[in-house]
Amino acid sequence: MAQPLTPPYSYRAPRANGARRLTRPAYTPIHMLSSRVEYVYYLAIAYSLVSPYLAIEVPLVAAGMTVGLAGVCYVQLGPQATAVVAPIEALLACALSFIFIQVAFHGISLWDPIIRTFVLWICGMVIMQALCLRRGFVRRCTLAIFALGLVAVPGLSFGSSGSVARAAAGVDLGGNLRNANGLGAWFGFCFVSFAILGVQTKGLTSRALYWLAAAGSLSIAGLSVSRGALIASAIAATVGFRDVLKRGFLPLLFLVVLGGVIVESELFGHVVSLYEARGMEETGRVLLWPHVIDRIAAAPLVGVGMADISTYVPEAGHSISTPHNSFLFFALSSGLVPLAFWTLFWLRAGYRSLAHRQSPGYGPFQLPLFLYLCVHFVLGDINLDPWVLLAFAVVAGSGVSHPRLPSRVVSTCEGLRRHRSPRECSSTAL
């Protein structure tokens, strides 16, 4: 793994026979993270998720592991650490400015839970950005996130929300799995990632397994009856499957058959009936957002602070704790500066996702996950779930270049012909 310092190729002077020889590009080596860092990270997120359920939770252990891993990543990256985290600098600036405004202008203690949440968010983003340099990390991390999410499935409980019963984890788990929208977003992400992995892989068996996992994830997400997760999944998957027709008839045929089996299943019919029952319900956002905007207009520079973020909605007759929109959240809680950094990140990430959608490595994931995150954060608030951190790292892109294996070069009197190496087009980077 390396960062290019010169143009990709340079040519030496012509030889006597008229041919020119291609020289090897110059690269600066990057100190790759060891595999132990990745495995310890999986241990950390597993502990933070299941320790309450297993009654083995020790205060600050998971937080300490996260902060310590971020430090290890920064040290192991060495001089290249700045380049690695450069794509998320707007996110880091957003979080740091949020912390500063809460402490300096709104009197929030540095030991307040919301401050700790944003500190862990910063550390988690640094870890994810560094680990994404490891080949195959997105695939392995998606499998780990899916496996951890399955812990909640045996204990799903269906609580009433309006006119329908929505699934959420009925046991004491970390993350947002105990919230129906959190469960839907978790497995919606797994659905999108597995669907793209299925499209990108070349083996028929691997493709079948990935798409079966995607179907299972979508079924679990459907039980949450989360409209935001369903909309985000549909948009992201549609973009992710845009190249299926270019890949041949068999992948498309397999996808159609698998979709038909799912549609004909009783579980799918039950999920559809739940969405039909909830489809016309008022979510409260249409009533809430105008009042939030009025409060933002009254305090545009530094916001109202986290202690006063709850907004009273006269039409509903009660207060709603958060704006259920990340952009309004930053504007209301901390004002203009964090909102500007937050918006800047999305503008940059959108440009990178469009510009690199055909690039090797994680390129096929960038645009679908960008759209999935957009919908999620327009309809929801900030959270620390591992799938969020992974999606952020993917859509932000890498701050260093992944050198490809050199192509086979044939020297002739007429010039140079470059042939793509078979491994250059492989999906091993996934």
Sequence and secondary structure as in RCSB ss.txt:
>XXXX:A:sequence
MAQPLTPPYSYRAPRANGARRLTRPAYTPIHMLSSRVEYVYYLAIAYSLVSPYLAIEVPLVAAGMTVGLAGVCYV
QLGPQATAVVAPIEALLACALSFIFIQVAFHGISLWDPIIRTFVLWICGMVIMQALCLRRGFVRRCTLAIFALGL
VAVPGLSFGSSGSVARAAAGVDLGGNLRNANGLGAWFGFCFVSFAILGVQTKGLTSRALYWLAAAGSLSIAGLSV
SRGALIASAIAATVGFRDVLKRGFLPLLFLVVLGGVIVESELFGHVVSLYEARGMEETGRVLLWPHVIDRIAAAP
LVGVGMADISTYVPEAGHSISTPHNSFLFFALSSGLVPLAFWTLFWLRAGYRSLAHRQSPGYGPFQLPLFLYLCV
HFVLGDINLDPWVLLAFAVVAGSGVSHPRLPSRVVSTCEGLRRHRSPRECSSTAL
>XXXX:A:secstr
 EEE S S EE    TTS   EE   EEE     HHHHHHHHHHHHHHHHHHHHT   TTHHHHHHHHHHHHHHH
HHGGGHHHHHGGGHHHHHHHHHHHHHHHHHH   TTSHHHHHHHHHHHHHHHHHHHTTSTTHHHHHHHHHHHHHH
TTSTTEEEEEETTEEEEEE S  STTTTSHHHHHHHHHHHHHHHHHHHHH   HHHHHHHHHHHHHHHHHHHHTT
 HHHHHHHHHHHHHHTTTHHHH HHHHHHHHHHHHHHHHSHHHHHHHHHHHHHTTS  SHHHHHHHHHHHHHHST
TT S GGG  EEETTTTEEESS SSHHHHHHHHH HHHHHHHHHHHHHHHHHHHHSTTSSTTHHHHHHHHHHHHH
HHHSS     HHHHHHHHHHH  SS       EEEE SS EEEE  GGGG STT 
